[in-house]
Amino acid sequence: MDLDYVPLKCVVVGDGAVGKTSMLLCFTTNTFPTDHMPTIFDNYSKNVPTRDGRVVNLGLWDTAGQDEYASFRPLSYDKADALLLAFSCDSHASYASIEQKWVAELRAKAPKTPIVLVGTKLDLRESGRGQVTRADGEALRKRIGAAAYVECSALTQNGLAGVFDTVIDVHLRPEAYAAKPQASCCVIS
């Protein structure tokens, strides 16, 4: 039987030290990094089978969140199928940065590419150190028009596979994530 391979380029962006690289390493190699090394640019790949028998070749582009590397980031947006926009559940500053910095950059450089918003370091919220709630993440998703909101912990792998399943689903079934028109009504008295 020939497998149906579907290529998917996903660019991962967000502030430095929010856990982007750890999330990608744990997903692709099942290894949690013990030391933080800022990323300038890196690529990961993993074949992910889908329920309908296809295999998605998930190309993951890890970008630098630090401002000094801002000129390199837009080079990765070309032909992206999805954007994974990350903040850390233990950092209100990284959460605020989504609207203050990242959405404008993504809308300018990749305006038609769907965004999946991800809250990382979920284990820190579960240990009582998190500052950003799930409700905060859902509210942010609505404000920025992201296709979906997901949360994960690279350390415990809680929700980790679900992040990438959602990215794949948004790519394969965009109609399921399209913004629904608001119902309107008119009251005549």
N, C-alpha and C positions, 0 to 999 in steps of 0.2 A: 504494500500500500504506500503510495506517495503521500508524504505529509505536505500540507499547505502551510508554507512559511510566510509569516506576515512581519515585515520589518517595522519597527516602531522606535523613533528617536525621541527620547525624553530628556530634556535639559533641566537640571536641578539647580535652583537658585535660592538665595536667602542670605541673611547676615552671616558673617564669620562665626564659627564656633557654635552653631545651632544644632550640629549633628548630621549634616548632609553626608559627609564622607563616611561616618560610622554607619549610617543607615544603608548606604550603598554597599559598603564592604560586608556588612552582616548579611544583606540580602544575596549578594553574588558569591560570597566565599564562606559564609557561615562563621566568620571570625570577627570578634569585636576588637578594635584597635585599643591598645592600652595607653598610647601617647597621642597627644594632639599635635598634628603637623598641618599648618595651614596649606590648603590646596590652591594652586594657581589654575590648574586645569588637569583633568584626568577623565578617562573613559573606562566604563565597565560594560559587560555584556552578559546576558543570560537568556537562554531559551526557556520560555514558559509555555507549557501546554495549556490549551483552553478546553472548556467542556465540550465544545463542538468539534474537536479533533484537529484544530489548527495548532500551530506552534508559533508563538510570537517571539521574534528575535528582538529582545528589548535592549536597545543601545542606550546606556545611561551616561549622560555627560555631566560630570561634576564640575561646578564652577566656583571661583573664588568669591567670597562675599565681601572681602575687604575693599575699601574704596580705591586703594592704590592699584588694584587690578581691574578696575571698571572698564578700561579700554579693551581688554581681552574678551570680556563676557559676551558682548554682542556678536562676536564671530561665531559663537556656538548656537545662536538662535536660528540660523539659516536652515530651512527645511525641517524644523522641529515639528513633531506630531503632537507633542504634549509638553507642558511646562509643569514641573513639580515645585511649588513655591513653599519654602519651609520657614517656620519659626519654632522657637523652643518653648515648650509649656512652662518652663521655669523662668522665662525672661519676658517681662512685659515690654521691654525696649525692642526686642526682636519682633514681637507681635505688632507694635506700633509702626515699626519700620516697613511692614508689608504695605500699608497705605501711604506712608510718608515717602518711600523710596521705590520699592519694587514694582508696584502696579504700574506706575508711570513708565518705568523702563520697559516692562514687558509689553505694554500697550503700544509704545512707540516702536519697538523693535520686532515684535511678533504679534501684531494686533488680532490675527484670526486664530491663533493657536490656543486651544483650551488649557485652562489652568486647573490643576488639582492642588488645593491648599492642604498642607500637612503640618500638624503639630507634633514635634519630636520631643524626645526625652520624657515620654509619658510616665516612666518609672519615677521621675522626680515628683510629679503631681501625686502619684499613688503613695509616695512616702511622706506626703504632707508639705513638700517644698515647692510645689507648683503654684504659679501665680495666675496662669491663664486657664480658664475653665473650658469644658467642651462647648457650653453655650456661647462663650466668647468666640470660639473658633467658628461655630455655625453662623453667628451674627456677622463675623468678618467675611465669611464665604459669600453671604448674601450681598453685603455692601460692595464687594469687589467684583461680583459676577462670576465667581469661580464655578466650575462645573460640579465640584464635589469637595467635601472636607473629610479628612481622615486623620487619625492619630496613631502614633506608634512609639515603641521603645526599641532602639537598636540593642541595648544592653540585655533586655529580657526577651526580645523578639516579639513581644506582645503587639499585635496589629501590624507587624512588619510586612508579611505577605499580602495582607489586605490593601496596603498602600499601593503596591504594584499591580494587584488585581484590579483596583479601581482605575489606575492609569490606563491599563489595557482595555477595560470596559468602556471608558470614556472615548478611547480611540476607535474601538470596534462598533460601539453603539452610541454615536453622538446624539442621536434623537432622544435617547432616554435621559440625557443630561441637559437638553436645551432648556432655556428659560421658558417657563410656562407663563402665558399672558395672565395678568391679574383679572379676576372677574370684576365686572363693573355693574353698577346698578344706578338707577335713577329713581328718586322718590319725588312724586308729584303730589302736592297737597292743595 
